[in-house]
Amino acid sequence: MGTYVMLDLKAFLNNRGCTLLSENHLGSLSLGGSSLPTEEFPFGKTLTVDTVPFAFAQTETGNDNMECTEQTIPLSPCVVKQLHVLGTSSNTDLFDSVSFLYKGTIVHQGRLYLSSFTSSEPAFTDRSVLTFSALHTRAGRYDHIKPHLWYCSLPLAQPQIVDSLQFEDNPSMHIFALTIESE
């Protein structure tokens, strides 16, 4: 087991995926304006999946996840063994590449798999870590869907020195928390 570093994503949060029912019209997790119930989300707490800790953030405007749009997240250079992700996809089950870079050169590329928040079972090797009681839609609370937040890990074939992560342009993939496992 290595050392875990929970990444602060606040500067990269560009989407609002959680709402109170009274503000359901502000949700943008899907094209139809769906959102997860804020009161069931572990904001301000550390969520541990197996031994991996995750921290969640919100901006002053309510953004709480990173919709993937080619962001490059700088890191303090470290030897990375694995990237741990909590997120979900909207509108369908999706996967895309994540590049691990050092001094502008890709040292590893991994595949991020995230099932849809509406899927009852994972489509890939990801697994559900939070199941919500209902979905918020523009019309109100929808009890027939129990949305999920999924956990996916991207192990590196061998530990690499990494100073940034780069995501693809896939705005239907939503990342709520990232944790680096390093040596």
ZANUKE-896016 format. One line per 2 residues: their letters; for each residue z, x, y of N, C-alpha, C, O, CB. Coordinates in Angstrom, 2 decimals. Atoms other than C-alpha are relative to their C-alpha. Glycine has a CB too. Layout:
<nodes>
a = Z:X:Y:Z:X:Y:Z:X:Y:Z:X:Y:Z:X:Y  ...
</nodes>
This chain:
<nodes>
mg = 0.00:0.85:-1.19:0.00:0.00:0.00:0.00:0.89:1.24:0.69:1.91:1.28:1.23:-0.96:0.00  0.10:-0.78:-1.22:-0.87:1.27:3.45:0.84:-0.57:1.11:1.80:-1.32:0.89:-1.42:0.08:0.44
ty = -0.65:0.49:-1.21:0.24:0.57:6.98:-0.87:-1.11:0.57:-2.10:-0.99:0.60:0.23:1.14:1.05  0.76:1.12:-0.56:-0.76:-2.72:8.57:0.10:0.00:1.52:1.17:0.21:2.09:0.51:-1.34:-0.56
vm = 0.07:0.11:-1.45:-1.87:-3.06:12.18:-0.65:-1.35:0.32:-1.84:-1.56:0.07:-0.80:1.19:0.65  0.54:1.31:-0.41:-2.26:-6.62:13.48:-0.73:0.19:1.32:-0.14:0.66:2.30:1.15:-1.08:0.14
ld = 0.80:-0.21:-1.20:-5.06:-6.56:16.04:0.25:-1.10:1.03:0.38:-2.27:0.69:-1.49:0.07:-0.35  -0.14:0.93:-1.11:-4.60:-8.18:19.43:-1.41:-0.45:0.40:-2.16:0.32:1.00:0.76:0.65:1.21
lk = 1.34:0.53:-0.26:-7.69:-10.38:19.78:-0.11:-0.78:1.30:-1.16:-1.34:1.60:-0.43:-0.87:-1.13  -0.02:0.88:-1.18:-6.70:-12.10:23.03:-1.21:0.19:0.92:-1.76:-0.79:1.43:1.28:0.24:0.79
af = 1.15:-0.26:-0.89:-9.48:-10.42:25.04:-1.32:-0.48:-0.59:-2.32:-0.57:0.12:-0.09:1.49:0.31  1.24:0.39:0.67:-12.06:-11.60:22.48:-0.05:-1.48:-0.37:-1.05:-1.95:-0.93:-0.18:0.83:-1.24
ln = -0.06:1.42:0.35:-10.99:-15.23:22.07:-0.93:-0.79:0.92:-0.72:-0.83:2.13:1.46:-0.54:0.09  1.04:0.68:-0.79:-13.97:-17.30:23.20:-0.25:-1.43:-0.46:-1.26:-2.04:-0.09:-1.28:0.78:-0.07
nr = 0.22:1.32:0.56:-13.52:-20.61:21.37:1.34:-0.70:-0.19:2.36:-0.06:-0.47:-0.77:0.09:-1.33  -1.22:0.79:0.21:-10.97:-23.40:21.13:-0.14:-0.78:-1.30:-0.92:-1.73:-1.39:0.26:-0.97:1.21
gc = 0.06:0.62:1.31:-10.42:-24.39:17.53:1.19:-0.87:-0.33:1.19:-1.55:-1.35:-0.14:1.04:-1.05  -1.21:0.79:0.22:-6.99:-26.04:17.83:0.28:-0.86:1.23:0.14:-0.41:2.37:1.22:0.91:-0.32
tl = -0.36:0.89:-1.10:-5.97:-29.02:19.91:1.16:-0.90:-0.41:1.38:-1.14:-1.60:-1.21:-0.86:0.45  -0.90:1.12:0.21:-3.18:-31.52:20.27:-0.87:-1.24:-0.09:-1.99:-1.24:0.42:1.08:-0.13:1.16
ls = 0.82:1.20:0.13:-4.40:-35.00:19.41:-0.34:-0.58:1.38:-1.42:-1.15:1.57:0.74:-1.06:-0.84  0.24:0.51:-1.34:-4.07:-35.95:23.09:-1.10:0.76:0.74:-1.61:0.27:1.76:1.27:0.04:0.80
en = 1.06:-0.79:-0.64:-6.59:-33.22:23.98:-1.14:0.29:-0.98:-1.83:1.30:-0.85:0.56:1.33:0.55  1.03:-0.19:1.03:-8.94:-33.62:20.99:-1.40:0.17:0.58:-2.25:0.79:-0.06:0.01:-1.17:-0.95
hl = 1.32:-0.12:-0.63:-11.91:-33.85:23.37:-0.32:1.45:0.42:-1.46:1.74:0.78:-0.07:-0.91:1.23  0.21:-1.40:-0.39:-11.45:-30.11:24.13:-0.34:0.90:-1.18:-0.65:2.08:-0.99:1.23:0.54:0.69
gs = 0.28:-0.81:1.19:-12.02:-28.93:20.54:-1.45:0.42:-0.09:-2.36:-0.33:0.28:0.38:-0.76:-1.24  1.38:-0.49:0.14:-15.07:-26.79:19.81:-0.16:0.87:-1.24:-0.93:1.83:-1.24:-0.41:0.80:1.24
ls = 0.12:-0.76:1.24:-14.62:-25.50:16.27:-1.34:-0.26:-0.69:-1.84:0.60:-1.41:1.16:-0.34:-0.94  1.30:0.35:0.59:-17.82:-27.28:15.21:-0.93:-0.54:1.08:-0.51:-0.78:2.21:0.17:-1.04:-1.15
lg = 0.97:0.56:-0.95:-20.97:-28.56:16.87:0.41:-1.39:0.45:0.07:-1.81:1.56:-1.39:-0.04:-0.63  -0.45:1.34:-0.33:-19.40:-32.03:16.80:1.32:-0.05:0.76:1.82:-1.14:1.05:0.11:-0.80:-1.23
gs = -1.23:-0.04:-0.78:-16.28:-30.89:18.66:1.28:-0.17:-0.80:2.29:-0.61:-0.26:-0.05:-1.05:1.02  -1.19:0.10:0.84:-13.83:-30.81:15.74:1.01:1.08:0.38:0.67:2.07:1.03:-0.37:0.12:-1.47
sl = -1.05:-1.00:-0.22:-10.52:-28.95:15.92:1.11:-0.20:-1.02:1.20:-1.23:-1.69:0.56:-0.10:1.44  -1.15:0.01:0.89:-7.42:-28.15:13.90:1.22:-0.43:0.80:1.28:-0.19:2.01:0.23:1.40:-0.65
pt = -1.20:0.44:-0.73:-4.02:-29.65:14.80:0.86:1.19:0.47:1.37:1.95:-0.36:0.84:-0.94:-0.90  -0.78:-1.10:-0.58:-2.23:-27.21:17.14:1.42:0.03:-0.54:1.95:1.10:-0.83:0.02:-0.12:1.51
ee = -1.40:0.05:0.41:1.21:-28.40:16.06:0.23:0.51:-1.43:1.37:0.79:-1.80:0.52:-1.42:0.11  -0.11:-0.51:1.37:0.51:-27.24:12.47:-0.39:1.47:-0.09:-0.34:2.06:-1.17:-0.85:-0.82:-0.95
fp = 0.47:-1.38:-0.01:-0.75:-23.79:13.50:1.17:0.93:0.32:2.00:0.59:1.16:-1.16:0.19:1.03  -1.16:-0.89:-0.19:1.66:-20.80:13.37:-0.09:0.89:1.25:0.12:2.10:1.16:0.16:0.87:-1.20
fg = 0.02:-0.79:-1.23:1.24:-19.71:17.00:1.40:0.52:0.30:2.39:-0.19:0.12:-0.55:-0.84:1.19  -1.28:-0.60:-0.35:3.99:-17.34:18.10:0.80:0.50:-1.20:1.91:0.99:-1.03:0.82:-0.99:0.74
kt = -0.66:-0.47:1.21:4.89:-16.48:14.50:-0.93:0.95:-0.74:-2.15:0.94:-0.53:0.42:-1.18:-0.91  0.81:-0.84:0.87:3.73:-13.88:12.03:-0.20:-0.74:-1.31:0.77:-1.21:-1.92:0.67:1.40:-0.24
lt = 0.31:0.59:1.29:1.98:-15.33:9.00:-0.28:1.14:-0.96:-1.10:2.00:-0.67:-1.22:-0.99:0.10  0.20:-1.05:1.00:2.18:-13.13:5.91:-0.72:-0.58:-1.20:-0.28:-1.58:-1.78:1.35:0.64:-0.43
vd = 0.78:0.38:1.17:-0.43:-13.47:3.17:0.15:1.15:-0.98:-0.31:2.26:-0.71:-1.52:-0.30:0.35  -0.41:-1.06:0.92:0.76:-11.52:0.14:0.89:0.94:0.80:1.99:0.54:1.20:-1.25:0.76:-0.64
tv = -0.81:-0.91:-0.82:2.04:-8.46:2.01:-0.63:0.26:1.37:-0.13:1.08:2.14:0.21:1.34:-0.72  0.77:-0.26:-1.22:-0.45:-8.62:4.90:0.46:-0.92:1.13:0.38:-2.14:1.01:-1.53:-0.19:-0.26
pf = -0.43:0.83:-1.13:0.93:-9.78:8.28:-1.18:-0.31:0.94:-2.08:0.51:1.12:1.11:0.71:0.79  1.01:0.41:-0.97:-1.23:-11.68:10.76:0.68:-0.59:1.22:1.70:-1.28:1.11:-0.99:-1.03:-0.62
af = -0.49:0.56:-1.26:-0.62:-12.56:14.42:-1.12:-0.83:0.62:-2.29:-0.46:0.57:0.49:1.13:0.98  0.95:0.89:-0.64:-2.30:-15.41:16.27:0.24:0.01:1.50:1.37:0.18:1.96:0.11:-1.44:-0.57
aq = -0.12:-0.01:-1.46:-3.00:-15.58:19.98:-0.74:-1.20:0.59:-1.59:-1.82:-0.06:-0.57:1.33:0.59  0.70:1.02:-0.78:-4.08:-18.11:22.58:-0.13:0.53:1.42:0.73:1.25:1.92:0.76:-1.37:-0.03
te = 0.16:-0.34:-1.41:-5.47:-17.61:26.05:0.60:-1.10:0.85:0.97:-2.16:0.34:-1.50:0.22:0.35  -0.53:1.00:-0.93:-4.25:-19.46:29.12:-0.87:-1.26:0.01:-0.37:-2.35:0.30:0.09:0.58:1.42
tg = 0.91:1.15:0.02:-7.31:-21.73:28.79:-0.02:-0.70:-1.35:-0.72:-1.70:-1.52:-1.40:0.44:0.36  -0.09:0.66:1.30:-6.48:-22.58:25.16:-0.87:0.59:-1.08:-0.80:0.14:-2.22:-0.33:-1.41:0.15
nd = 0.81:-0.62:1.05:-8.99:-20.38:23.35:0.92:0.67:-1.02:1.92:1.29:-0.66:-1.00:1.03:0.60  -0.88:-0.49:1.06:-7.54:-19.36:20.00:-0.74:0.70:-1.14:-0.11:1.13:-2.11:0.79:-1.13:-0.55
nm = 0.76:-0.69:1.04:-10.36:-17.86:17.91:-1.21:0.68:0.60:-1.65:0.37:1.71:-0.42:-0.97:-1.10  1.18:-0.75:-0.41:-13.27:-15.51:18.15:-1.20:-0.55:-0.75:-1.34:-0.37:-1.96:0.18:1.54:-0.25
ec = 1.28:0.42:0.54:-16.61:-17.14:17.60:-0.86:1.26:-0.03:-1.02:1.91:1.00:-0.67:-1.18:0.86  0.71:-1.28:0.14:-18.72:-14.24:16.28:-1.31:0.00:0.78:-2.25:-0.73:0.46:-0.28:0.29:-1.47
te = 1.20:-0.12:-0.84:-21.28:-13.28:18.93:-0.23:1.47:0.33:-0.35:1.84:1.50:0.14:-0.84:1.31  0.29:-1.44:-0.11:-21.86:-9.54:18.35:1.09:0.78:0.73:0.79:1.77:1.40:-1.31:0.20:0.72
qt = -1.08:-0.73:-0.64:-18.42:-8.46:19.61:0.20:1.36:-0.66:0.02:1.52:-1.87:1.30:-0.81:-0.06  -0.44:-1.30:0.48:-17.42:-4.84:19.30:1.46:0.14:0.43:1.77:0.11:1.62:-0.89:1.19:0.56
ip = -1.43:-0.08:-0.26:-13.65:-4.47:19.01:0.43:1.45:-0.12:0.37:2.02:-1.21:0.80:-0.91:-0.99  -0.44:-1.40:0.07:-12.34:-1.01:19.92:1.35:0.11:-0.70:2.20:-0.77:-0.59:0.08:0.60:1.41
ls = -1.25:-0.30:0.69:-9.56:0.49:17.81:0.45:1.39:0.40:-0.37:2.22:0.80:-0.15:-0.11:-1.54  -0.45:-1.38:-0.05:-7.37:3.53:18.16:-0.50:0.63:-1.29:-0.29:0.06:-2.36:1.58:0.13:0.16
pc = 0.55:-0.58:1.22:-9.07:5.90:15.72:1.06:0.10:-1.09:2.16:0.62:-0.88:-0.59:1.39:0.28  -0.92:-0.02:1.14:-7.43:5.50:12.31:-0.81:0.01:-1.29:-1.99:-0.32:-1.30:0.97:-1.21:0.04
vv = 0.62:0.02:1.32:-8.21:5.87:8.64:0.18:-1.40:-0.58:1.30:-1.81:-0.90:0.61:1.11:-0.95  -0.05:1.40:0.45:-9.07:2.35:7.48:-0.31:-0.07:-1.49:-1.27:0.51:-1.99:-1.00:-0.87:0.79
kq = 0.20:0.28:1.43:-8.72:1.26:3.86:-0.60:-1.38:-0.21:-1.39:-1.59:-1.14:1.31:0.12:-0.76  0.39:1.38:0.20:-9.32:-2.46:4.34:0.18:-0.79:1.29:1.08:-0.52:2.09:0.81:-0.63:-1.15
lh = -0.13:0.94:-1.11:-9.88:-5.17:6.93:0.37:-1.36:-0.60:-0.29:-1.83:-1.52:-1.33:-0.08:0.86  -0.45:1.31:0.46:-8.01:-8.45:6.41:-0.30:-1.02:1.10:-0.05:-0.77:2.27:1.54:0.01:-0.36
vl = 0.51:0.98:-0.96:-9.37:-11.60:8.07:0.54:-1.39:-0.33:0.57:-1.79:-1.50:-1.53:-0.01:0.00  -0.28:1.43:0.12:-8.12:-15.15:8.65:-1.00:-0.72:0.89:-1.09:-0.45:2.09:1.49:-0.35:0.40
gt = 1.00:0.70:-0.77:-10.88:-17.47:9.72:-0.58:-1.16:-0.76:-0.07:-1.56:-1.81:-1.10:0.95:0.41  0.69:1.11:0.64:-13.20:-20.29:8.85:-1.42:-0.07:0.54:-1.74:0.51:1.58:0.76:-1.34:0.25
ss = 1.36:0.27:-0.48:-16.81:-21.33:9.16:-0.12:-1.48:0.31:0.60:-2.31:-0.25:-1.06:0.43:-1.04  0.25:1.40:-0.32:-18.08:-24.52:10.67:-1.41:-0.36:-0.41:-2.32:0.47:-0.40:0.23:-0.28:1.52
nt = 1.30:0.59:0.33:-20.95:-26.69:9.59:-0.54:0.40:-1.37:-1.41:-0.29:-1.90:-0.99:0.39:1.04  0.41:-0.40:1.35:-21.40:-24.80:6.27:0.81:1.23:-0.42:1.53:1.81:0.40:-1.53:0.30:-0.06
dl = -0.62:-1.23:0.49:-20.08:-21.93:4.11:-0.91:1.16:0.40:-2.13:1.10:0.21:0.22:-0.04:-1.56  0.83:-1.09:-0.55:-21.22:-18.61:5.63:0.53:1.37:-0.37:1.70:1.54:-0.73:-0.07:-0.12:1.51
fd = -0.40:-1.40:0.12:-21.18:-14.86:5.24:-0.87:0.81:0.95:-1.98:0.42:1.30:-0.14:0.51:-1.47  0.74:-0.89:-0.88:-22.25:-12.01:7.46:0.61:1.39:-0.08:1.67:1.57:-0.68:-0.01:-0.52:1.46
sv = -0.45:-1.39:0.05:-21.85:-8.27:7.93:0.99:0.32:1.11:0.94:-0.23:2.20:-1.19:0.93:0.09  -0.89:-0.60:-0.98:-19.05:-6.44:9.69:-0.22:1.50:-0.11:-0.15:2.06:-1.21:1.53:-0.39:-0.24
sf = 0.22:-1.44:-0.01:-19.76:-2.85:10.71:1.25:0.72:0.45:1.89:0.32:1.43:-1.19:0.36:0.91  -1.12:-0.87:-0.33:-17.04:-0.20:10.79:-0.64:1.26:0.60:-1.45:1.92:-0.05:0.91:0.33:-1.28
ly = 0.64:-1.10:-0.69:-17.94:2.50:13.32:0.98:1.10:0.37:2.18:0.87:0.56:-0.70:-0.50:1.24  -0.73:-1.13:-0.54:-16.77:5.93:14.32:-0.95:0.77:0.90:-2.00:1.23:0.46:0.58:0.92:-1.14
kg = 0.82:-0.67:-1.02:-18.17:7.50:17.51:-1.43:-0.56:0.02:-2.40:0.19:0.12:-0.04:1.51:-0.26  1.28:0.67:-0.11:-20.99:4.95:17.54:-0.85:-0.01:-1.26:-1.95:-0.57:-1.25:-0.77:0.63:1.07
ti = 0.76:-0.05:1.25:-22.12:5.58:13.96:0.67:-0.90:-1.04:1.89:-0.89:-1.19:-0.10:1.46:-0.52  -0.54:0.86:1.04:-21.70:3.05:11.18:0.43:0.87:-1.18:-0.37:1.61:-1.76:-1.04:-1.07:-0.46
vh = -0.53:-0.76:1.13:-19.45:4.58:8.52:0.19:-0.90:-1.22:0.36:-0.41:-2.34:1.33:0.68:0.37  -0.10:0.96:1.10:-19.18:1.42:6.42:-0.47:-1.35:0.51:-0.29:-1.69:1.68:1.47:-0.08:-0.56
qg = 0.35:1.37:-0.33:-20.59:-2.07:6.36:0.54:-0.89:-1.11:0.30:-0.64:-2.29:-1.55:-0.19:0.18  -0.58:0.92:0.98:-18.74:-4.91:4.66:-0.53:-1.39:0.23:-1.12:-1.69:1.26:1.52:0.01:0.08
rl = 0.46:1.38:-0.08:-19.50:-8.53:3.99:1.19:-0.91:0.17:2.10:-0.92:-0.66:-0.82:-0.39:-1.25  -1.04:0.98:-0.28:-17.26:-11.21:5.53:-0.46:-1.35:-0.53:-1.51:-1.85:-0.14:0.32:-0.06:1.53
yl = 0.29:1.30:0.59:-17.21:-14.44:3.52:1.03:-1.01:0.50:2.23:-0.80:0.32:0.00:0.07:-1.55  -0.90:1.06:-0.46:-15.74:-17.59:5.09:-0.57:-1.36:-0.38:-1.67:-1.73:0.03:0.22:0.09:1.52
ss = 0.39:1.36:0.36:-15.92:-21.03:3.57:0.18:-0.91:1.21:0.87:-0.56:2.17:0.84:-0.52:-1.21  -0.11:0.97:-1.08:-16.24:-24.06:5.81:1.40:-0.59:0.06:2.07:-0.73:-0.96:-1.04:-1.12:-0.18
ft = -1.32:0.61:-0.14:-13.09:-25.61:7.20:0.06:-1.36:-0.70:1.15:-1.83:-1.02:0.36:-0.17:1.48  0.02:1.30:0.67:-14.19:-28.90:5.58:-0.09:0.12:-1.52:0.07:-0.88:-2.22:-1.16:-0.82:0.50
ss = 0.10:-0.19:1.45:-14.62:-27.39:2.08:1.38:-0.17:-0.64:2.37:0.33:-0.11:-0.59:1.39:-0.34  -1.27:0.16:0.70:-11.92:-28.41:-0.39:0.27:1.18:-0.93:1.41:1.43:-1.31:0.02:-1.31:-0.79
ep = -0.10:-1.19:0.86:-12.59:-25.33:-2.56:-0.77:1.14:0.67:-1.74:0.90:1.38:-0.56:-0.29:-1.44  0.75:-1.11:-0.60:-13.68:-21.83:-1.51:-1.39:0.13:-0.62:-1.57:-0.10:-1.81:0.78:1.31:-0.17
af = 1.37:-0.21:0.47:-17.39:-21.12:-1.79:-0.19:1.43:-0.49:-1.15:1.73:-1.20:-1.01:-0.33:1.10  0.13:-1.42:0.29:-16.81:-17.38:-2.17:1.31:0.51:-0.63:2.01:-0.23:-1.33:-0.35:0.81:1.29
td = -1.25:-0.58:0.49:-13.94:-15.03:-3.03:1.13:-0.17:1.01:2.25:0.29:0.77:-0.20:1.49:-0.32  -1.07:0.27:-0.96:-12.02:-16.11:0.07:0.95:-1.04:-0.59:0.62:-1.70:-1.58:-0.58:-0.50:1.37
rs = -0.95:0.99:0.52:-8.95:-18.28:-0.43:0.72:-0.67:1.15:0.93:-0.08:2.21:1.00:0.65:-0.96  -0.68:0.78:-1.02:-7.17:-20.96:1.51:1.43:0.51:0.20:2.16:0.73:-0.76:0.01:-1.49:-0.37
vl = -1.37:-0.41:-0.31:-3.99:-19.86:3.28:0.72:-1.05:0.84:1.95:-1.07:0.89:0.00:1.34:0.74  -0.58:1.13:-0.74:-3.42:-22.89:5.51:-0.87:-1.23:-0.23:-2.09:-1.18:-0.09:0.13:0.33:1.54
tf = 0.69:1.28:0.13:-4.33:-26.48:4.80:0.67:-0.96:0.98:1.89:-1.12:0.97:0.06:-0.56:-1.48  -0.51:0.88:-1.05:-3.95:-28.94:7.66:-0.03:-1.45:-0.46:-0.82:-1.81:-1.33:-0.82:0.17:1.29
sa = -0.15:1.39:0.44:-2.97:-32.60:7.33:-1.18:-0.88:0.37:-1.42:-1.91:-0.27:1.25:-0.58:0.58  1.12:0.81:-0.47:-6.02:-33.90:9.20:-0.89:0.86:0.89:-0.54:1.98:1.26:0.49:-1.27:0.76
lh = 0.94:-0.64:-0.91:-8.97:-32.95:11.34:0.02:-0.78:1.31:0.06:-2.01:1.30:-1.44:0.06:-0.60  0.17:0.67:-1.29:-9.14:-33.70:15.05:-1.49:-0.04:0.30:-2.19:0.97:0.20:0.81:0.74:1.15
tr = 1.40:0.17:-0.38:-12.51:-35.09:16.09:-0.04:-0.59:1.41:1.01:-0.94:1.96:-0.77:-0.91:-1.01  0.13:0.60:-1.34:-13.84:-36.39:19.41:0.48:-1.45:0.00:0.91:-1.98:1.02:-1.47:0.08:0.49
ag = -0.41:1.40:0.11:-13.04:-39.89:18.12:1.49:-0.15:-0.30:2.02:-1.25:-0.22:-0.80:-0.70:-1.08  -1.43:0.07:0.31:-9.44:-39.01:17.17:0.33:0.73:-1.30:-0.41:1.60:-1.74:0.45:-1.45:-0.10
ry = -0.48:-0.63:1.24:-7.52:-38.02:14.04:-0.79:-0.54:-1.19:-0.99:-1.75:-1.33:1.53:-0.26:-0.20  0.78:0.38:1.18:-9.54:-38.01:10.82:0.75:0.49:-1.22:0.74:1.69:-1.52:-1.45:0.59:0.05
dh = -0.88:-0.35:1.11:-7.25:-38.09:7.78:-0.72:0.28:-1.32:-0.09:0.77:-2.26:0.98:-1.11:-0.22  0.73:-0.16:1.26:-9.98:-37.92:5.11:-0.43:1.44:-0.27:-0.86:1.76:-1.38:-1.21:-0.89:-0.01
ik = 0.29:-1.42:0.18:-10.60:-34.20:5.65:1.28:0.78:0.26:1.93:0.59:1.29:-1.17:0.48:0.94  -1.16:-0.91:-0.13:-7.82:-31.66:5.12:-0.58:1.40:0.23:-0.84:2.11:-0.74:0.96:-0.05:-1.29
ph = 0.68:-1.27:-0.29:-9.29:-28.59:6.88:0.82:1.22:-0.45:2.04:1.17:-0.60:-0.29:0.10:1.49  -0.60:-1.24:0.50:-8.60:-25.04:5.73:-0.27:1.17:0.92:-1.28:1.23:1.62:-0.53:0.31:-1.39
lw = 0.19:-1.34:-0.56:-8.11:-21.59:7.20:-0.03:0.93:-1.21:0.81:0.82:-2.10:1.16:0.39:1.04  0.27:-0.83:1.18:-9.38:-18.93:4.78:0.36:1.46:0.24:0.29:1.96:1.36:-1.47:-0.11:-0.38
yc = -0.30:-1.43:0.00:-8.34:-15.38:3.94:-1.10:0.74:-0.74:-1.49:0.36:-1.84:1.40:0.29:-0.64  1.00:-0.86:0.62:-10.94:-12.71:3.20:0.38:1.44:0.30:0.82:1.75:1.41:-1.45:-0.33:0.52
sl = -0.25:-1.41:-0.26:-10.49:-8.97:2.79:-1.28:0.79:-0.25:-2.07:0.47:-1.13:1.15:0.54:-0.89  1.16:-0.87:0.11:-13.11:-6.28:3.24:0.48:1.41:-0.30:0.80:2.16:0.62:-0.87:-0.04:1.30
pl = -0.43:-1.35:0.34:-12.14:-3.14:1.32:-1.13:1.00:0.23:-2.31:0.68:0.04:0.48:0.07:-1.47  0.98:-1.06:-0.12:-13.88:0.11:2.09:-0.04:0.75:-1.33:0.98:0.89:-1.99:0.35:0.97:1.19
aq = 0.14:-0.72:1.27:-15.24:2.04:-0.91:0.93:1.21:-0.04:1.50:1.54:-1.07:-1.46:0.44:-0.21  -0.98:-1.08:-0.16:-13.21:4.97:0.36:0.47:-0.04:1.44:-0.29:-0.40:2.33:-0.62:1.42:-0.37
pq = -0.51:0.05:-1.38:-10.96:5.23:3.43:-0.88:0.81:0.96:-1.35:1.90:0.64:1.45:0.52:0.04  0.85:-0.62:-1.02:-12.89:6.09:6.61:0.72:-0.01:1.35:1.51:-0.91:1.64:-1.36:-0.73:0.11
iv = -0.48:0.01:-1.38:-11.97:7.09:10.15:-0.87:-1.00:0.76:-2.10:-0.90:0.75:-0.05:1.44:0.66  0.70:1.07:-0.70:-12.89:4.07:12.28:0.58:-0.12:1.40:1.79:-0.03:1.59:0.12:-1.36:-0.78
ds = -0.49:0.22:-1.37:-12.70:3.51:16.05:-0.52:-1.30:0.61:-0.25:-1.59:1.78:-0.40:1.16:0.88  0.41:1.32:-0.47:-14.39:0.11:16.35:-0.56:-0.83:-1.15:-1.00:-0.31:-2.17:-1.05:0.12:1.12
lq = 0.57:0.97:0.94:-15.48:-3.00:14.47:-1.08:-0.78:0.75:-0.88:-1.14:1.91:1.09:-0.96:-0.58  1.05:0.78:-0.65:-18.73:-4.81:15.21:-0.38:-1.18:-0.89:-0.63:-1.03:-2.09:-1.25:0.89:0.30
fe = 0.32:1.23:0.70:-19.47:-8.40:14.24:-1.43:-0.41:0.31:-1.98:-0.04:1.34:0.98:-1.11:0.37  1.37:0.50:-0.18:-22.85:-10.08:13.83:0.01:-1.21:0.95:1.07:-1.70:1.33:-0.63:-0.39:-1.36
dn = 0.14:1.19:-0.83:-24.16:-12.94:15.97:-0.09:-1.21:-0.93:-1.17:-1.55:-1.42:-1.26:0.09:0.93  -0.07:1.16:0.88:-23.04:-15.94:13.94:1.08:-0.93:0.55:2.21:-0.93:0.05:0.31:0.43:-1.50
ps = -1.02:0.80:-0.68:-21.26:-18.46:16.20:0.63:-1.11:-0.83:1.54:-1.79:-0.36:-0.60:-0.62:1.21  -0.66:0.97:0.88:-20.43:-20.73:13.26:1.09:0.66:-0.84:1.72:-0.01:-1.66:-1.03:-0.65:-0.92
mh = -1.10:-0.70:0.67:-18.01:-18.07:11.95:1.09:0.23:1.05:0.84:0.76:2.13:-0.47:1.37:-0.64  -1.13:-0.01:-0.93:-14.56:-18.24:13.59:1.14:0.84:-0.58:1.62:0.58:-1.68:0.48:-1.44:0.30
if = -1.07:-0.89:0.44:-11.94:-15.50:13.32:1.25:-0.28:0.84:1.21:-0.22:2.07:-0.43:1.50:0.12  -1.27:0.30:-0.67:-8.33:-16.39:14.15:0.93:1.20:0.01:1.75:1.32:0.92:0.69:-1.18:-0.68
al = -0.89:-1.16:0.05:-6.62:-13.13:13.14:-0.64:1.11:-0.83:-1.32:0.85:-1.82:1.39:-0.38:-0.57  0.48:-1.19:0.72:-7.49:-9.58:12.01:1.16:0.97:-0.16:1.95:1.18:0.76:-1.19:0.68:0.75
ti = -0.98:-1.05:0.26:-5.27:-6.96:10.41:-0.69:1.14:-0.71:-1.40:0.95:-1.70:1.21:-0.53:-0.84  0.53:-1.22:0.61:-6.27:-3.39:9.61:1.04:0.55:-0.96:2.23:0.60:-0.64:-0.38:1.07:1.08
es = -0.88:-0.74:0.92:-4.81:-1.69:6.56:-0.47:1.45:0.04:-1.62:1.75:-0.29:-0.03:-0.60:-1.49  0.37:-1.40:-0.15:-4.74:2.05:7.15:0.92:0.88:-0.83:1.91:0.43:-1.39:0.05:0.42:1.48
e = -0.83:-0.98:0.73:-3.36:5.18:5.53:1.08:0.54:0.91:1.88:1.37:0.49:-0.85:1.16:-0.56
</nodes>
